[in-house]
Amino acid sequence: MLKQRIITALVLVALFLGALFFLPIDWFTVATVAVILLGGWEWANLSNLNRALRFVFLAALIASLMAVANYVFAMDFGSPDTSRAQEVLAVACGWWALAFLWVQSYPASAMLWGNRWIRGLIGLVVLVPAWLSMVILRGQDHGAWLVLFVVAVVVCADVGAYFVGRRYGKRKLAREVSPGKSWEGFFGGLAACLILAVAVSVALSLPLKNSLLFSFGILVTAVASVIGDLVESMLKRHRGIKDSSRILPGHGGILDRLDSLSAALPVFTMAALASELPKYL
């Protein structure tokens, strides 16, 4: 199993880095749409939709992607309308704040979102802004590095939480959803991300105002990544499954790898645009 996980991880990293750094923005957009549609199929399963209704969900997802692309890009992926993009991303950020309250009150909160159609609608609010954020970041100057940096933030939050939680974890973060996570680990992950943010701010010589905005944005991004992980865990627990699918040998499904990133991307993109980070790279 470990060998299988390592091989799959290496293949995924190679494909991701190859697409990120070598595909032009139009082809990168196509590749990310394909990934989002695979994630949409898995989300339909998390929503307990039967096979026929999963295709209905995919059709709704495709329509939503096209509508957002037309609204934000006018189908020109190199020139997003920043104000319109922020409107869409603000909805996503608001959703993740609400989602954390649902996680904290699970299983009682299931009465609000347990219906399969509501879960399907939530999937659109999760997947579409995540795709939008990825494309916007990739289209910026040095956009590939911006996308890679989001991944680094998620990894820092995860690694910091793991080691601090393992050593000091006592108070459960969300006992009914993910018993292994602790508040101590959560703050350990935030500390790791803050160190990363300060290091990048110094390396890029960001002005104080931009540095503070950027660091705050990184912390909120880290919080969002934890919420993304918890939300998928909550949905899987409610659905009674361990993995979103078995498409990735040893790793489960696409959503199992993108849960944290799907929440982190909209928040980071808002922070990057607000702090004017791209022009300092």
Order of alpha helices (4+ residues) and beta strands (2+ residues): alpha-alpha-alpha-alpha-alpha-alpha-alpha-beta-beta-alpha-alpha-alpha
